[in-house]
Amino acid sequence: MDIPYLRWHPTIEKRRSRRRFDANRPIERDKLSALDAACRQFTPFPAARAYLVTDPVKDVFKGIVGSYGKIKGAPAFIAFIGNMDSTSVQEEVGYTGEGIILEATALWLNTCWVAGFFRNEVVASLIEIKSNERVLAVTPVGYSPGVESLEEKLMTFFGRTHRRLPVSRLVIKPDRDDLPQWIKASLEAARLAPSAVNRQPWGFDIAEDSITVYVRTGGREFAVSKRLDCGIAMLHIEVAAMSFGVRGKWQFLEAPQVARFNHGQNG
Ligand SMILES: Cc1cc2nc3c(=O)[nH]c(=O)nc-3n(C[C@H](O)[C@H](O)[C@H](O)COP(=O)(O)O)c2cc1C
């Protein structure tokens, strides 16, 4: 499946993690089919896949560390699964999973990446997982109430966990000021990517025809790979670039670099 960039680009700004769902509002059948089709068809890397589970979601989500509250009321969830034999599995799962999250957002559904605070054994009992695979993250899917409850507001410190660093803090300055529009749009899209505990671990090195994503030093570890967060930012970069008519290809790199998006190498 090609990236439906016109459909996904506007959702980058719209998406927001939600942790409370309306248990009495099921997801319509046509939306479930669309989401299931996206999970099956959006497989840009052989080592990453997404799987929609519509069984009752009881017991999948654990509670609560600091502001991280238990997810409640979701009628479905999606598991993001990686083949651990791939050296770039974390970024591949981040990239693939975020495609599915943006598709859910385009369907007006709410989501929240959860990596760590879910019961792996419960998820594994609902999905066939091969011996070299692991569920690296999950997301609840459903409808959240239009207005956040006080409980949910408290969990996000009244929206603070949604705040982002300015692009100027994330970019190794190129030796020119007049960056092409596609690079500006891609950096803005990457900046808005979600990350575990909102740590925004990415940095960007800009050249004439490429954006290199790397892991900045410092920031919270939180038992979730920063490369997974960077994979999410990679998808945002490509979606924005495509919206400006730019096609490219990703080249995976060794740590602390993650990957380089090369403009002009037909993706
Ligand atoms: C890889 C990853 C793991 C996350 N894990 C959790 C989690 O375990 N529990 C939770 O409540 N939120 C989790 N989040 C959601 C982040 O806290 C959230 O994306 C971040 O604070 C930015 O807020 P926003 O998504 O509303 O823009 C996770 C996000 C990512 C990308």
The ligand as an SDF file (V2000), in Angstrom:
LIG
                    3D

 31 33  0  0  0  0  0  0  0  0999 V2000
    6.4360    4.6340   21.8450 C   0  0  0  0  0  0  0  0  0  0  0  0
    5.4240    5.3260   22.7340 C   0  0  0  0  0  0  0  0  0  0  0  0
    5.0400    4.7520   23.9390 C   0  0  0  0  0  0  0  0  0  0  0  0
    4.0790    5.3690   24.7420 C   0  0  0  0  0  0  0  0  0  0  0  0
    3.6980    4.7380   25.8950 N   0  0  0  0  0  0  0  0  0  0  0  0
    2.6820    5.2660   26.6140 C   0  0  0  0  0  0  0  0  0  0  0  0
    2.1860    4.5630   27.7570 C   0  0  0  0  0  0  0  0  0  0  0  0
    2.6860    3.4870   28.1160 O   0  0  0  0  0  0  0  0  0  0  0  0
    1.1370    5.1080   28.4380 N   0  0  0  0  0  0  0  0  0  0  0  0
    0.5620    6.3000   28.0620 C   0  0  0  0  0  0  0  0  0  0  0  0
   -0.3810    6.7420   28.7170 O   0  0  0  0  0  0  0  0  0  0  0  0
    1.0310    7.0000   26.9870 N   0  0  0  0  0  0  0  0  0  0  0  0
    2.0510    6.5010   26.2550 C   0  0  0  0  0  0  0  0  0  0  0  0
    2.5060    7.1680   25.1490 N   0  0  0  0  0  0  0  0  0  0  0  0
    1.8900    8.4460   24.7310 C   0  0  0  0  0  0  0  0  0  0  0  0
    2.8200    9.6500   24.9700 C   0  0  0  0  0  0  0  0  0  0  0  0
    2.8330    9.9790   26.3280 O   0  0  0  0  0  0  0  0  0  0  0  0
    2.3370   10.8140   24.1110 C   0  0  0  0  0  0  0  0  0  0  0  0
    2.4390   10.4640   22.7620 O   0  0  0  0  0  0  0  0  0  0  0  0
    3.1630   12.0850   24.3530 C   0  0  0  0  0  0  0  0  0  0  0  0
    2.9800   12.5490   25.6650 O   0  0  0  0  0  0  0  0  0  0  0  0
    2.7640   13.1990   23.3740 C   0  0  0  0  0  0  0  0  0  0  0  0
    1.3950   13.5170   23.5200 O   0  0  0  0  0  0  0  0  0  0  0  0
    0.4100   13.4360   22.2900 P   0  0  0  0  0  0  0  0  0  0  0  0
    0.4720   12.0250   21.7700 O   0  0  0  0  0  0  0  0  0  0  0  0
   -0.9310   13.7850   22.8410 O   0  0  0  0  0  0  0  0  0  0  0  0
    0.8910   14.3840   21.2300 O   0  0  0  0  0  0  0  0  0  0  0  0
    3.5010    6.5990   24.3400 C   0  0  0  0  0  0  0  0  0  0  0  0
    3.8950    7.1790   23.1430 C   0  0  0  0  0  0  0  0  0  0  0  0
    4.8440    6.5610   22.3290 C   0  0  0  0  0  0  0  0  0  0  0  0
    5.2080    7.1710   21.0200 C   0  0  0  0  0  0  0  0  0  0  0  0
  1  2  1  0
  2  3  1  0
  2 30  2  0
  3  4  2  0
  4  5  1  0
  4 28  1  0
  5  6  2  0
  6  7  1  0
  6 13  1  0
  7  8  2  0
  7  9  1  0
  9 10  1  0
 10 11  2  0
 10 12  1  0
 12 13  2  0
 13 14  1  0
 14 15  1  0
 14 28  1  0
 15 16  1  0
 16 17  1  0
 16 18  1  0
 18 19  1  0
 18 20  1  0
 20 21  1  0
 20 22  1  0
 22 23  1  0
 23 24  1  0
 24 25  2  0
 24 26  1  0
 24 27  1  0
 28 29  2  0
 29 30  1  0
 30 31  1  0
M  END
$$$$
